[in-house]
């Protein structure tokens, strides 16, 4: 979904201008991951119109399989508001969250998740599962998908192609 018109997206409160800004910030985080040799995924947590947490994948750098962009953004946001409860906050990410990240968003009581590309191998917000919108829990999250999907897909493909090319040379 390419966003160019002003106005709001049906079913939620952010203007298209706000969504563009938040995704630009998430993609800036994804670029940081790419430059560091990490899978290029970036996330931001938003409360109202303010970004309160940012993150990009750092699993290799930190030697931590839980250091996904979403987890790091949630941790940063919780530190900003000094609470584990992020009720009323929204998560913007460049790739569909996995099971772990969706679980963290549910535990943090995130209101909405906006993401770019679907992840057919690990996605837990519509691809393999839709954990976020299940009514089995005491909390559910609304999902909005497909924002800047081509940009995200291109970034991921470029990253993995560069890794393959690097391995061929070595």
N, CA, C and O of each residue as an XYZ file, in Angstrom:
680
protein
N       0.859     -1.169      0.000
C       0.000      0.000      0.000
C       0.899      1.224      0.000
O       1.664      1.442      0.939
N       0.806      2.010     -1.044
C       1.583      3.242     -1.111
C       0.700      4.363     -0.608
O      -0.450      4.474     -1.035
N       1.194      5.182      0.271
C       0.378      6.207      0.900
C       0.777      7.578      0.401
O       1.909      8.016      0.607
N      -0.148      8.257     -0.253
C       0.181      9.585     -0.729
C      -0.906     10.598     -0.431
O      -0.635     11.799     -0.424
N      -2.112     10.157     -0.188
C      -3.211     11.077      0.067
C      -3.333     11.390      1.555
O      -2.997     10.563      2.403
N      -3.814     12.580      1.858
C      -4.075     12.939      3.256
C      -5.372     12.273      3.685
O      -6.145     11.815      2.844
N      -5.611     12.217      4.969
C      -6.823     11.623      5.499
C      -6.480     10.502      6.449
O      -5.312     10.286      6.769
N      -7.494      9.786      6.902
C      -7.251      8.675      7.817
C      -7.545      7.371      7.109
O      -8.277      7.329      6.120
N      -6.963      6.314      7.629
C      -7.212      4.974      7.119
C      -8.450      4.461      7.843
O      -8.557      4.620      9.059
N      -9.398      3.844      7.116
C     -10.618      3.357      7.771
C     -10.306      2.440      8.954
O      -9.445      1.565      8.859
N     -11.008      2.647     10.064
C     -10.886      1.776     11.221
C      -9.818      2.170     12.213
O      -9.673      1.513     13.243
N      -9.067      3.217     11.941
C      -8.051      3.623     12.913
C      -7.880      5.127     12.906
O      -8.489      5.815     12.087
N      -7.062      5.647     13.806
C      -7.044      7.081     14.042
C      -5.870      7.840     13.432
O      -5.882      9.071     13.465
N      -4.875      7.187     12.887
C      -3.717      7.870     12.326
C      -4.026      8.409     10.941
O      -4.708      7.757     10.150
N      -3.527      9.590     10.652
C      -3.647     10.116      9.288
C      -2.632      9.408      8.410
O      -1.678      8.811      8.909
N      -2.837      9.475      7.109
C      -1.882      8.875      6.178
C      -0.521      9.563      6.308
O       0.518      8.921      6.156
N      -0.528     10.851      6.586
C       0.729     11.577      6.800
C       1.478     11.013      8.012
O       2.692     10.811      7.961
N       0.746     10.761      9.098
C       1.358     10.155     10.291
C       1.923      8.782      9.968
O       3.048      8.463     10.351
N       1.147      7.973      9.268
C       1.578      6.615      8.925
C       2.839      6.667      8.073
O       3.773      5.898      8.300
N       2.870      7.560      7.104
C       4.081      7.734      6.292
C       5.281      8.045      7.177
O       6.348      7.454      7.011
N       5.108      8.967      8.110
C       6.198      9.365      9.004
C       6.663      8.193      9.859
O       7.865      7.963      9.988
N       5.730      7.450     10.444
C       6.096      6.339     11.317
C       6.797      5.234     10.527
O       7.761      4.643     11.014
N       6.325      4.954      9.321
C       7.004      3.939      8.509
C       8.361      4.418      8.025
O       9.285      3.614      7.908
N       8.506      5.698      7.742
C       9.828      6.226      7.386
C      10.800      5.979      8.527
O      11.946      5.589      8.304
N      10.340      6.207      9.746
C      11.184      5.957     10.927
C      11.507      4.476     11.075
O      12.641      4.121     11.398
N      10.528      3.610     10.843
C      10.765      2.160     10.932
C      11.764      1.721      9.850
O      12.641      0.899     10.115
N      11.635      2.259      8.652
C      12.582      1.905      7.591
C      13.975      2.460      7.870
O      14.968      1.847      7.479
N      14.066      3.601      8.534
C      15.381      4.105      8.951
C      16.047      3.103      9.894
O      17.254      2.874      9.815
N      15.260      2.515     10.777
C      15.782      1.485     11.680
C      16.209      0.248     10.888
O      17.259     -0.333     11.162
N      15.403     -0.151      9.914
C      15.736     -1.321      9.088
C      17.043     -1.099      8.332
O      17.836     -2.028      8.183
N      17.269      0.112      7.858
C      18.522      0.443      7.161
C      19.720      0.314      8.105
O      20.794     -0.122      7.691
N      19.538      0.688      9.358
C      20.615      0.529     10.353
C      20.963     -0.950     10.505
O      22.136     -1.315     10.589
N      19.941     -1.789     10.540
C      20.178     -3.232     10.647
C      20.937     -3.726      9.423
O      21.897     -4.485      9.554
N      20.519     -3.306      8.243
C      21.173     -3.709      6.988
C      22.647     -3.347      7.029
O      23.505     -4.176      6.725
N      22.945     -2.099      7.409
C      24.332     -1.619      7.460
C      25.175     -2.393      8.473
O      26.391     -2.509      8.314
N      24.530     -2.921      9.511
C      25.241     -3.685     10.539
C      25.328     -5.170     10.197
O      25.866     -5.954     10.979
N      24.800     -5.565      9.030
C      24.840     -6.964      8.639
C      23.754     -7.805      9.274
O      23.842     -9.033      9.292
N      22.726     -7.148      9.796
C      21.584     -7.841     10.406
C      20.438     -7.885      9.399
O      20.381     -7.061      8.487
N      19.536     -8.832      9.558
C      18.349     -8.872      8.707
C      17.635     -7.525      8.855
O      17.326     -7.113      9.974
N      17.368     -6.834      7.737
C      16.874     -5.457      7.808
C      15.396     -5.333      8.164
O      14.528     -5.205      7.300
N      15.151     -5.375      9.455
C      13.803     -5.163      9.980
C      13.895     -4.041     10.996
O      14.801     -4.014     11.830
N      12.949     -3.114     10.920
C      12.905     -2.002     11.857
C      11.503     -1.815     12.401
O      10.518     -2.156     11.747
N      11.424     -1.266     13.611
C      10.134     -1.044     14.278
C      10.164      0.234     15.082
O      11.210      0.676     15.556
N       8.973      0.824     15.225
C       8.792      1.931     16.149
C       7.491      1.713     16.910
O       6.548      1.109     16.399
N       7.458      2.214     18.132
C       6.243      2.203     18.950
C       5.781      3.647     19.055
O       6.572      4.553     19.320
N       4.485      3.844     18.842
C       3.908      5.183     18.817
C       2.830      5.302     19.877
O       1.986      4.419     20.034
N       2.876      6.408     20.601
C       1.800      6.749     21.541
C       1.282      8.114     21.113
O       2.025      9.096     21.136
N       0.024      8.182     20.726
C      -0.511      9.418     20.154
C       0.171      9.660     18.819
O       0.055      8.861     17.890
N       0.876     10.763     18.739
C       1.610     11.082     17.510
C       3.112     11.097     17.749
O       3.866     11.651     16.948
N       3.548     10.489     18.849
C       4.957     10.537     19.237
C       5.575      9.140     19.253
O       4.982      8.196     19.776
N       6.761      9.018     18.683
C       7.501      7.755     18.738
C       8.142      7.667     20.120
O       8.894      8.555     20.522
N       7.839      6.589     20.843
C       8.384      6.419     22.194
C       9.360      5.250     22.294
O       9.972      5.040     23.341
N       9.507      4.495     21.217
C      10.456      3.385     21.204
C      10.845      3.035     19.787
O      10.015      3.070     18.878
N      12.115      2.697     19.598
C      12.644      2.312     18.282
C      13.471      1.052     18.440
O      14.024      0.780     19.506
N      13.547      0.289     17.363
C      14.406     -0.888     17.389
C      14.673     -1.404     15.997
O      13.877     -1.206     15.080
N      15.798     -2.065     15.850
C      16.115     -2.794     14.626
C      16.788     -4.087     15.044
O      17.336     -4.192     16.141
N      16.740     -5.064     14.159
C      17.309     -6.375     14.483
C      18.763     -6.231     14.928
O      19.558     -5.528     14.304
N      19.087     -6.918     16.028
C      20.451     -6.907     16.553
C      20.824     -8.290     17.100
O      21.629     -8.397     18.025
N      20.245     -9.330     16.533
C      20.471    -10.679     17.054
C      21.936    -11.099     16.955
O      22.466    -11.715     17.879
N      22.593    -10.769     15.838
C      24.008    -11.144     15.675
C      24.903    -10.332     16.597
O      25.755    -10.884     17.294
N      24.707     -9.032     16.598
C      25.542     -8.143     17.400
C      25.468     -8.480     18.883
O      26.488     -8.504     19.572
N      24.264     -8.740     19.369
C      24.069     -9.012     20.798
C      24.163    -10.503     21.133
O      24.095    -10.877     22.304
N      24.320    -11.353     20.117
C      24.324    -12.811     20.332
C      23.085    -13.213     21.125
O      23.157    -13.948     22.109
N      21.934    -12.697     20.654
C      20.682    -12.872     21.377
C      19.555    -13.138     20.375
O      19.167    -12.236     19.633
N      19.034    -14.345     20.345
C      17.975    -14.657     19.383
C      16.677    -13.885     19.636
O      15.800    -13.872     18.773
N      16.538    -13.246     20.790
C      15.336    -12.466     21.073
C      15.486    -10.991     20.708
O      14.548    -10.221     20.914
N      16.617    -10.579     20.182
C      16.870     -9.162     19.895
C      16.283     -8.746     18.544
O      16.972     -8.179     17.697
N      15.001     -9.042     18.369
C      14.286     -8.630     17.171
C      13.908     -7.159     17.301
O      13.829     -6.620     18.405
N      13.677     -6.520     16.160
C      13.335     -5.095     16.117
C      12.140     -4.772     17.017
O      12.158     -3.788     17.756
N      11.109     -5.605     16.947
C       9.895     -5.335     17.719
C      10.148     -5.435     19.217
O       9.664     -4.606     19.987
N      10.901     -6.443     19.632
C      11.205     -6.628     21.060
C      11.991     -5.429     21.579
O      11.695     -4.903     22.652
N      12.993     -4.998     20.816
C      13.811     -3.871     21.245
C      12.999     -2.577     21.287
O      13.202     -1.749     22.175
N      12.085     -2.399     20.337
C      11.224     -1.211     20.348
C      10.264     -1.240     21.534
O      10.032     -0.213     22.171
N       9.707     -2.409     21.832
C       8.808     -2.540     22.985
C       9.559     -2.245     24.282
O       9.049     -1.541     25.153
N      10.762     -2.782     24.405
C      11.580     -2.533     25.608
C      11.870     -1.047     25.761
O      11.762     -0.500     26.859
N      12.238     -0.392     24.659
C      12.531      1.046     24.704
C      11.279      1.843     25.087
O      11.354      2.768     25.896
N      10.140      1.486     24.510
C       8.892      2.196     24.809
C       8.486      2.015     26.265
O       8.063      2.969     26.918
N       8.614      0.782     26.778
C       8.285      0.530     28.182
C       9.188      1.358     29.098
O       8.743      1.852     30.134
N      10.442      1.505     28.717
C      11.355      2.355     29.485
C      10.952      3.813     29.428
O      11.061      4.528     30.424
N      10.487      4.258     28.276
C      10.060      5.652     28.130
C       8.875      5.972     29.030
O       8.861      7.001     29.706
N       7.882      5.089     29.039
C       6.675      5.351     29.841
C       6.776      4.773     31.252
O       5.872      4.948     32.068
N       7.893      4.078     31.533
C       8.121      3.479     32.852
C       6.976      2.553     33.268
O       6.482      2.602     34.395
N       6.569      1.694     32.301
C       5.511      0.728     32.569
C       5.612     -0.399     31.560
O       6.024     -0.184     30.420
N       5.239     -1.596     31.976
C       5.193     -2.721     31.046
C       3.906     -2.694     30.229
O       3.757     -3.465     29.282
N       2.984     -1.817     30.588
C       1.702     -1.710     29.909
C       1.786     -0.612     28.854
O       1.933      0.566     29.182
N       1.692     -0.998     27.603
C       1.737     -0.045     26.488
C       0.363      0.109     25.848
O       0.241      0.294     24.637
N      -0.670      0.028     26.686
C      -2.035      0.196     26.213
C      -2.166      1.549     25.506
O      -1.663      2.565     25.986
N      -2.843      1.544     24.372
C      -3.010      2.774     23.602
C      -1.847      3.073     22.677
O      -1.842      4.104     22.004
N      -0.855      2.183     22.631
C       0.306      2.365     21.758
C       0.172      1.482     20.522
O      -0.495      0.448     20.544
N       0.818      1.912     19.453
C       0.794      1.173     18.192
C       2.210      0.800     17.780
O       3.160      1.549     18.007
N       2.330     -0.367     17.172
C       3.608     -0.890     16.688
C       3.635     -0.815     15.166
O       2.742     -1.332     14.495
N       4.657     -0.173     14.632
C       4.876     -0.091     13.186
C       6.134     -0.882     12.872
O       7.182     -0.616     13.460
N       6.062     -1.853     11.959
C       7.246     -2.647     11.626
C       7.295     -2.956     10.135
O       6.276     -3.030      9.449
N       8.511     -3.132      9.672
C       8.734     -3.326      8.247
C       8.504     -4.760      7.790
O       8.498     -5.032      6.589
N       8.315     -5.676      8.725
C       8.031     -7.072      8.408
C       7.030     -7.598      9.428
O       7.048     -7.204     10.595
N       6.173     -8.476      8.981
C       5.179     -9.091      9.862
C       5.859     -9.704     11.086
O       6.815    -10.465     10.937
N       5.384     -9.387     12.289
C       5.985     -9.952     13.501
C       5.855    -11.479     13.576
O       4.875    -12.068     13.119
N       6.881    -12.089     14.171
C       6.895    -13.539     14.396
C       6.067    -13.867     15.644
O       5.473    -12.981     16.259
N       6.037    -15.136     16.001
C       5.285    -15.584     17.175
C       5.794    -14.895     18.439
O       5.002    -14.418     19.251
N       7.122    -14.843     18.606
C       7.705    -14.240     19.804
C       7.323    -12.765     19.913
O       6.906    -12.300     20.974
N       7.469    -12.037     18.810
C       7.203    -10.598     18.829
C       5.714    -10.300     18.985
O       5.338     -9.340     19.658
N       4.871    -11.118     18.366
C       3.426    -10.946     18.537
C       3.038    -11.216     19.984
O       2.211    -10.503     20.552
N       3.639    -12.249     20.583
C       3.384    -12.533     21.998
C       3.805    -11.385     22.893
O       3.100    -11.042     23.842
N       4.954    -10.787     22.596
C       5.420     -9.637     23.382
C       4.458     -8.460     23.223
O       4.163     -7.762     24.193
N       3.969     -8.239     22.003
C       3.010     -7.148     21.763
C       1.705     -7.403     22.520
O       1.111     -6.475     23.070
N       1.261     -8.658     22.546
C       0.061     -8.996     23.322
C       0.297     -8.756     24.810
O      -0.551     -8.174     25.486
N       1.436     -9.198     25.321
C       1.738     -8.997     26.743
C       1.854     -7.519     27.097
O       1.501     -7.114     28.204
N       2.347     -6.712     26.157
C       2.496     -5.276     26.394
C       1.176     -4.534     26.193
O       1.070     -3.348     26.506
N       0.177     -5.234     25.672
C      -1.146     -4.661     25.420
C      -1.128     -3.589     24.324
O      -1.835     -2.585     24.409
N      -0.304     -3.821     23.290
C      -0.265     -2.947     22.117
C      -1.666     -2.903     21.502
O      -2.353     -3.924     21.457
N      -2.087     -1.745     21.034
C      -3.431     -1.576     20.470
C      -3.519     -2.053     19.020
O      -4.418     -2.817     18.668
N      -2.573     -1.597     18.174
C      -2.582     -1.906     16.741
C      -1.180     -2.271     16.284
O      -0.189     -1.745     16.792
N      -1.112     -3.181     15.315
C       0.153     -3.471     14.634
C      -0.030     -3.126     13.168
O      -0.967     -3.586     12.514
N       0.885     -2.305     12.665
C       0.951     -1.948     11.255
C       2.241     -2.563     10.724
O       3.305     -2.368     11.311
N       2.159     -3.301      9.623
C       3.398     -3.849      9.076
C       3.401     -3.790      7.565
O       2.363     -3.648      6.920
N       4.611     -3.905      7.014
C       4.813     -3.806      5.569
C       4.604     -5.154      4.901
O       3.511     -5.443      4.415
N       5.635     -5.978      4.870
C       5.606     -7.241      4.131
C       5.174     -8.405      5.019
O       5.482     -8.449      6.210
N       4.462     -9.337      4.415
C       4.118    -10.581      5.105
C       5.360    -11.456      5.172
O       6.225    -11.395      4.299
N       5.438    -12.275      6.222
C       6.543    -13.208      6.396
C       5.977    -14.625      6.326
O       5.492    -15.142      7.332
N       6.033    -15.268      5.138
C       5.406    -16.579      4.974
C       6.056    -17.699      5.772
O       5.463    -18.768      5.922
N       7.269    -17.477      6.290
C       7.949    -18.537      7.053
C       7.740    -18.415      8.556
O       7.717    -19.427      9.256
N       7.587    -17.189      9.069
C       7.500    -16.998     10.519
C       6.361    -16.088     10.967
O       6.176    -15.902     12.170
N       5.600    -15.523     10.054
C       4.600    -14.515     10.399
C       3.482    -15.015     11.291
O       2.913    -16.083     11.062
N       3.175    -14.222     12.317
C       2.137    -14.599     13.274
C       0.998    -13.582     13.315
O       0.226    -13.544     14.273
N       0.898    -12.750     12.259
C      -0.181    -11.763     12.178
C      -0.942    -11.920     10.860
O      -1.415    -10.940     10.284
N      -1.052    -13.157     10.394
C      -1.814    -13.413      9.184
C      -1.208    -14.430      8.243
O      -1.945    -15.103      7.522
N       0.115    -14.570      8.220
C       0.734    -15.513      7.279
C       0.576    -16.956      7.733
O      -0.178    -17.715      7.125
N       1.268    -17.339      8.781
C       1.139    -18.701      9.322
C       0.026    -18.778     10.358
O      -0.738    -19.743     10.399
N      -0.054    -17.768     11.178
C      -1.026    -17.670     12.273
C      -1.535    -16.236     12.300
O      -0.979    -15.346     11.656
N      -2.599    -16.037     13.057
C      -3.012    -14.678     13.371
C      -3.266    -14.631     14.867
O      -4.406    -14.563     15.326
N      -2.181    -14.669     15.607
C      -2.274    -14.675     17.067
C      -2.832    -13.368     17.617
O      -3.528    -13.363     18.632
N      -2.529    -12.272     16.952
C      -2.871    -10.948     17.466
C      -4.371    -10.704     17.560
O      -4.839    -10.078     18.512
N      -5.122    -11.188     16.591
C      -6.550    -10.874     16.562
C      -7.431    -11.979     17.159
O      -8.658    -11.875     17.131
N      -6.813    -13.030     17.696
C      -7.609    -14.085     18.318
C      -8.331    -13.541     19.541
O      -7.800    -12.704     20.272
N      -9.515    -14.017     19.748
C     -10.316    -13.572     20.899
C     -10.167    -14.513     22.099
O     -10.936    -14.430     23.057
N      -9.169    -15.413     22.043
C      -8.954    -16.383     23.121
C      -8.259    -15.754     24.327
O      -8.316    -16.292     25.433
N      -7.605    -14.620     24.110
C      -6.825    -13.978     25.171
C      -7.652    -12.867     25.804
O      -8.752    -12.553     25.347
N      -7.103    -12.277     26.864
C      -7.785    -11.151     27.492
C      -7.509     -9.847     26.743
O      -7.992     -8.789     27.144
N      -6.738     -9.917     25.664
C      -6.395     -8.748     24.860
C      -6.221     -9.204     23.410
O      -5.733    -10.305     23.156
N      -6.610     -8.374     22.486
C      -6.332     -8.650     21.081
C      -5.833     -7.356     20.432
O      -6.030     -6.258     20.953
N      -5.189     -7.522     19.294
C      -4.563     -6.402     18.594
C      -5.126     -6.345     17.187
O      -5.251     -7.373     16.521
N      -5.465     -5.151     16.735
C      -5.894     -4.986     15.341
C      -4.663     -4.964     14.449
O      -3.627     -4.400     14.802
N      -4.799     -5.587     13.288
C      -3.695     -5.691     12.336
C      -4.015     -4.876     11.085
O      -5.118     -4.942     10.543
N      -3.021     -4.106     10.643
C      -3.087     -3.362      9.383
C      -1.829     -3.732      8.613
O      -0.719     -3.522      9.103
N      -1.987     -4.276      7.422
C      -0.830     -4.812      6.705
C      -0.707     -4.244      5.300
O      -1.639     -3.643      4.766
N       0.474     -4.452      4.713
C       0.712     -4.114      3.326
C       1.258     -2.722      3.068
O       1.394     -2.324      1.911
N       1.572     -1.976      4.113
C       2.115     -0.635      3.949
C       3.551     -0.708      3.438
O       4.410     -1.305      4.087
N       3.813     -0.112      2.294
C       5.158     -0.079      1.709
C       5.738     -1.489      1.552
O       6.934     -1.705      1.749
N       4.884     -2.428      1.201
C       5.283     -3.827      1.078
C       6.419     -4.007      0.070
O       7.361     -4.757      0.325
N       6.335     -3.328     -1.065
C       7.382     -3.464     -2.086
C       8.732     -2.976     -1.562
O       9.769     -3.583     -1.832
N       8.709     -1.887     -0.820
C       9.961     -1.354     -0.268
C      10.593     -2.359      0.690
O      11.800     -2.597      0.645
N       9.781     -2.939      1.545
C      10.282     -3.917      2.509
C      10.814     -5.157      1.804
O      11.899     -5.642      2.122
N      10.052     -5.664      0.852
C      10.462     -6.856      0.112
C      11.772     -6.603     -0.623
O      12.660     -7.455     -0.625
N      11.893     -5.438     -1.244
C      13.123     -5.093     -1.963
C      14.318     -5.040     -1.010
O      15.388     -5.559     -1.328
N      14.142     -4.422      0.142
C      15.218     -4.323      1.128
C      15.661     -5.712      1.604
O      16.858     -5.987      1.690
N      14.712     -6.570      1.907
C      15.029     -7.926      2.360
C      15.720     -8.734      1.259
O      16.712     -9.415      1.517
N      15.198     -8.658      0.039
C      15.816     -9.392     -1.063
C      17.234     -8.895     -1.326
O      18.135     -9.695     -1.578
N      17.435     -7.586     -1.268
C      18.770     -7.014     -1.468
C      19.738     -7.519     -0.412
O      20.886     -7.846     -0.716
N      19.273     -7.581      0.823
C      20.115     -8.045      1.924
C      20.539     -9.501      1.698
O      21.723     -9.827      1.775
N      19.576    -10.362      1.422
C      19.897    -11.780      1.265
C      20.708    -12.036     -0.007
O      21.546    -12.938     -0.033
N      20.470    -11.261     -1.047
C      21.288    -11.385     -2.261
C      22.726    -10.993     -1.961
O      23.654    -11.662     -2.415
N      22.927     -9.920     -1.202
C      24.294     -9.495     -0.855
C      24.978    -10.556      0.013
O      26.185    -10.769     -0.109
N      24.229    -11.211      0.873
C      24.797    -12.294      1.695
C      25.199    -13.470      0.811
O      26.275    -14.041      0.993
N      24.349    -13.835     -0.139
C      24.680    -14.938     -1.049
C      25.914    -14.579     -1.883
O      26.808    -15.408     -2.050
N      25.968    -13.366     -2.399
C      27.106    -12.923     -3.198
C      28.385    -12.931     -2.369
O      29.449    -13.290     -2.873
N      28.290    -12.543     -1.122
C      29.441    -12.536     -0.211
C      29.942    -13.953      0.032
O      31.149    -14.190      0.089
N      29.012    -14.894      0.175
C      29.395    -16.291      0.419
C      30.033    -16.919     -0.825
O      30.916    -17.769     -0.709
N      29.590    -16.502     -2.004
C      30.159    -17.033     -3.251
C      31.616    -16.574     -3.391
O      32.467    -17.353     -3.819
N      31.907    -15.327     -3.035
C      33.249    -14.778     -3.147
C      34.218    -15.414     -2.152
O      35.417    -15.497     -2.418
N      33.703    -15.862     -1.011
C      34.565    -16.441      0.031
C      34.770    -17.874     -0.190
O      35.468    -18.525      0.588
